[in-house]
Amino acid sequence: MADGFGLRWAFMGPWETAHLNATGMKEYFEKYRKSMSSVCHDFGPVPTFEGKGADIVVKEMHKRIPVEDLPERRKWRDERLIALSQLKKKLDQ
């Protein structure tokens, strides 16, 4: 976590991370719905990642970062990940 999702979640959170890693949340849910659902079975009631709940997340993420703006936002993310990585190396010296 310290070198993976944790870095992204520090400044974007899990939904934006997912939104940027696919071509938006709609595609993310379509691609990973089954895998996410199978992991969730250990935690109690399992969301389906489709229907009304998914539609709300898709709509809100698209409002925040439209799909056509994903390349620019990915660049923003990558610049921050590089800076965080450099800072971690510096602090570990």
C-alpha positions as CSV (number, residue, x, y, z in Angstrom):
1,M,0.0,0.0,0.0
2,A,2.8,2.5,0.8
3,D,4.1,2.3,-2.7
4,G,0.9,1.5,-4.6
5,F,-2.7,2.7,-4.1
6,G,-1.8,4.5,-0.8
7,L,0.2,7.1,-2.8
8,R,-2.8,7.8,-5.1
9,W,-5.4,7.7,-2.4
10,A,-3.3,10.4,-0.5
11,F,-4.4,13.1,-2.9
12,M,-7.2,11.5,-5.1
13,G,-9.1,8.9,-3.1
14,P,-10.3,5.5,-4.4
15,W,-13.1,6.7,-6.8
16,E,-10.9,9.1,-8.7
17,T,-8.1,6.5,-8.8
18,A,-10.6,4.1,-10.4
19,H,-12.0,6.8,-12.7
20,L,-8.5,7.6,-14.1
21,N,-7.4,4.0,-14.4
22,A,-10.2,3.3,-16.9
23,T,-12.0,5.4,-19.4
24,G,-14.2,6.7,-16.6
25,M,-16.2,5.0,-13.9
26,K,-18.7,3.4,-16.3
27,E,-16.0,1.4,-17.9
28,Y,-14.3,0.6,-14.6
29,F,-17.5,-0.9,-13.2
30,E,-18.1,-2.9,-16.4
31,K,-14.6,-4.3,-16.4
32,Y,-14.1,-5.0,-12.7
33,R,-17.7,-5.5,-11.3
34,K,-17.3,-9.2,-10.9
35,S,-13.9,-9.1,-9.3
36,M,-14.9,-6.4,-6.9
37,S,-18.1,-8.3,-6.0
38,S,-16.2,-11.5,-5.3
39,V,-13.7,-9.7,-3.0
40,C,-16.6,-8.1,-1.1
41,H,-18.3,-11.4,-0.2
42,D,-16.0,-11.6,2.8
43,F,-17.4,-8.3,4.2
44,G,-21.1,-8.9,4.4
45,P,-23.8,-7.5,2.0
46,V,-22.3,-7.2,-1.4
47,P,-22.9,-4.2,-3.7
48,T,-23.5,-5.1,-7.3
49,F,-21.6,-2.1,-8.8
50,E,-24.3,-1.6,-11.3
51,G,-27.8,0.0,-11.4
52,K,-28.8,3.1,-9.5
53,G,-25.8,3.2,-7.1
54,A,-23.2,2.8,-9.9
55,D,-25.1,5.4,-12.0
56,I,-24.8,7.9,-9.2
57,V,-21.0,7.3,-8.9
58,V,-20.6,7.5,-12.7
59,K,-22.5,10.7,-12.9
60,E,-20.7,12.4,-10.0
61,M,-17.2,11.4,-11.3
62,H,-18.1,12.5,-14.8
63,K,-19.3,15.8,-13.4
64,R,-16.0,16.2,-11.5
65,I,-13.7,15.0,-14.2
66,P,-15.3,14.6,-17.7
67,V,-14.1,11.6,-19.6
68,E,-12.6,13.9,-22.3
69,D,-10.4,15.5,-19.5
70,L,-9.0,12.1,-18.3
71,P,-5.7,12.4,-20.1
72,E,-5.0,15.8,-18.6
73,R,-5.9,14.6,-15.1
74,R,-3.8,11.5,-15.5
75,K,-0.8,13.8,-16.3
76,W,-1.6,15.7,-13.1
77,R,-1.7,12.4,-11.2
78,D,1.5,11.2,-12.6
79,E,3.4,14.4,-11.8
80,R,2.3,14.1,-8.2
81,L,3.2,10.4,-8.0
82,I,6.7,11.2,-9.3
83,A,7.0,14.0,-6.7
84,L,5.8,11.7,-3.9
85,S,8.3,9.0,-5.0
86,Q,11.2,11.5,-5.0
87,L,10.2,12.7,-1.6
88,K,10.0,9.2,-0.2
89,K,13.5,8.4,-1.6
90,K,14.9,11.6,-0.1
91,L,13.3,10.9,3.3
92,D,14.7,7.3,3.3
93,Q,18.3,8.5,2.8
